[in-house]
Amino acid sequence: MRKARAMRSTILLSLLLIGCASSQGDRSNNNETPSDDGGVIATEKNKHREDSGVVVADDSAAPQSDSGSPSNDSGSMSQDSGSQSAWLYTQGNHILLNGKNWHGRGANLHDPRSCSACTGSPNAAEVNRRMDELVGWGANFIRLVLEANSLSDLVMNNATYLSQIQSIIQHAVAKPGVYVMISLWIDPTFTNMGWPSNPATINEWKFLATTFAKEPRVLFGLVNEPQNNYDHSLDAQVWTAMNDTVSAIRTAEQNAGGQAHIVAVQGTGGWARFLDYYVTHPITAGGGKNIAYEVHVYDDASTFPARFENPQKTIPVIIGEHGPAQGYMTLSDCQTLWTSAEKLEIPYLAWTFHMRCPPNLLVDNSGGGCGVNMQLTPTQGWGVPFKQRLSQPW
């Protein structure tokens, strides 16, 4: 939720790229960025850093049955078949799969641009290699965060990038039971408050919804983190921007012959912290079908009732990001979150399966570069305990 983008000079400023942050926010909502093992390194918001000569920004009714038919022109195909359906759907305050509350958990995974570490040589094969490792840890839910720093970088304007994203989704859905939430993370179409804009972000989602209209194991995450709005005075405006975007997605899905995917709308402010407004004003587009409400949690356990426990009594919730952030959230708080989320049957995702986008689940074995084929070692303070949690049944 709070994300800082760090800038670095020619000298390697120690770690910094904010993990949970798009190019607009700061993870701890001040001038701090979480470090490798869950600590933080002081840095200014909205900066960039340069690694190895490369400038990088740190930054509902149950569905019809599906037989694993091709999901889109890329050849992506769900492996689930027979009488069971691979489509997720909402019912009451939960996300369900085949009549049972869905237990999705995993981590954020960066697109081939890799939190700006690989902007010079985006590598989809490396994303797939890291996905294999993450699934090996026990993850069945991945938030694939898309990064575009200019309009020409957008997936709908860049055929090479589109092909890479399609190949990553195809790789993911070939794994039994794995679901991917495609999320716009750093994106030039967002408003300066981190909301979806009309028509630019809406057009981007029309394109993505059309592309993946028939893929049951894809979810859509509209934006990264609506910012500020701590007094909630802009909640209604955020709601309208989200609702309009969902409406466009539903039309695109229908026109492409697809079904209603789970669409995650993000908290109305505080870097996606606040779900309160949605409790009394749920999204209405598409009849409100298959909508989940995404919160990012970088606060101590005393805030959990407000962040997700109370909203979940009424609406389906996804914890899209969480992780240790010094002065805000400890490993103990994260462990409490896991217990609470699993008890309440809330899907949850850790930030992030990367080595320089703190808080990092991976040790930086890249030598300061892109990290292609680097050893994927979990960080002691964050990666190891989260890997252990994923290895336990839920």
PESUL-V332820 format. One line per field, one symbol per residue. burial: b if it has 9 or more other C-alpha atoms within 8 Angstrom, else e. A space follows every 10 residues. Layout:
# PESUL-V332820
burial->???
This chain:
# PESUL-V332820
burial->bbbbbbbbee ebeebbbbbb bbbbbbbbbe bbbbbbbbbb bebbbbbbbb beebbbbbbe eebebbbbeb bbebebbbbb beebbbbbbb bebbbbbeee bbbbbbbbbb bbbbbbbbbe ebbbebbbeb bebbbebbbb bbbbbbbbee bebbbbebee bbbbbbbbbb bbbbeeebbb bbbbbbbebb eebbbbbbee bbbbbbbbbb ebbbbbbbbb bbbbbbbebe eeeebeebbe bbbbbbbbbb ebbbebebbb bbbbbbbbbb bbbbbebbbe ebbebeebbb bbbbbbbbeb beebbbbbbb bbebbbbbbb bbbbbbebbb bebbebbbeb bbeebbbbbb bbbbbbbbbb bbbbbbebbe beeeebebbe bbbbbebbeb eeee
